C-alpha cells in the first residue's frame, strides 16, 4: 500500500507536520501557491472574476 503525502497549498510544508491555521485563514482570500500533490510551485493568475493556478505535473485548478 502506498501512502501519498499531501502538502499545504499555501506554504508548501507537509499537511501532517504541523497545524496550518494561518494558511487556512489566508487561503480564504488568496489562491493556492503550491501543488498539494507534488509540492511544486504553481503559476498563478488572479483575474477580476477569480483565479487559476497551474501545476506542470497535475494541471490547472480554478477558483
N, C-alpha and C positions, 0 to 999 in steps of 0.2 A: 504494500500500500504506500502510495506516495503522498506526502503532505505538501501542500502549497502554502508558502508563507505570503501573507498579504502585507502591503506597505501602506503607510499613511500617504494619501494623495496630496497633502499639503507640505509636509516636512520631509518625506521620504524615508522616515525611520520605520522599523518594524511595528506593526499594529499591536502585537502582543508584548513588546518590550516595556512600554510604559503607557500610562493614560495620556490621552491627547485632548484634554478639554479646550485648550486654546485653539488647536487646529479645528476642532468641531465647530466652535463658535465662529471662527474666521471663515470657514467653508460655507456658512450661510450667505456670505456676501461676496466671496471670491471663487473663481474657477479652480479646479484642481491643477497642480503643478507637476506632480509625479504620477506615473502609471502605477496603479495598485497591484498589478500582477508582476511587473518586472523591475520596478523602481527607476525606470528611465525618466529623464526629464522630458516633459511633453511640450510641443509647440502649441501655445495658447493664443487664441484670438478673441478679444472681447468686442462684441457688437452691441448696438443700441437695443436689440431685441433678445440678447442672451450671449452665450459664449460657445466656442468649440475648442476642444483640446485633442491633439493628435499624437499618439504613440507610434513610432516607426514599426514596432513589432505587433501591436494589438489593435491599431486603427483609431478611429475617431469616436469621441463621445461629445454630446451637446447638452447644454443646459440653459 
